[in-house]
Amino acid sequence: LLRPRSLTTVPSRSSSLTLLKMMLGRIAAASRLGARAFTAAARPGLASMAAVATPASRSFATKVHSPRPLSIRGDGLFIQCVVAALIYFVPQDLVFLGLLFGSWHSTASQTSPKNKQADAEAAVEEFKAKKGIDKVNVYKGRSTWQVSV
């Protein structure tokens, strides 16, 4: 027989630990049974053996990883919204990005302009004489030379 507990009785620490251990044990056992049933469902050849080996347990639907529509129609609302958004936003984005890149290019050209020189070695010597520097690092590319101090 179960005896009703008194409302004034406080459970001892050892009895609450025992209850916690029992609850964790039951959860672990239930998860093992669920995992075994799920594995058996994934492999049809073992389904008959799993039915004999496992007791009846509750099974839940598999976890959904992302919302995926079953089908997307070409004339559906989703596709119509995507097309409308592309038609509306892409021209604006192209104009904005074109102006942004143009601004970046003009700022870079004003900061460090590129000059075509007929004789690159003479231009480097002229640069060294103008700045009063004896030693500079010259990177000789295919069509561009870069000078760093």
Buried (B, 14 or more C-beta within 10 A) or exposed (E): EEEEEEEEEEEEEEEEEEEEEEEEEEEEEEEEBBEBBEEBEEEEEBEEEBEEEBEEEEEEEEEEEEEEEEEEEEEEEEEEEEEEEEEEEEEEEEEEEEEEEEEEEEEEEEEEEEEEEEEBEEBBEEBBEEEEEEEEEEEEEEEEBEBEE
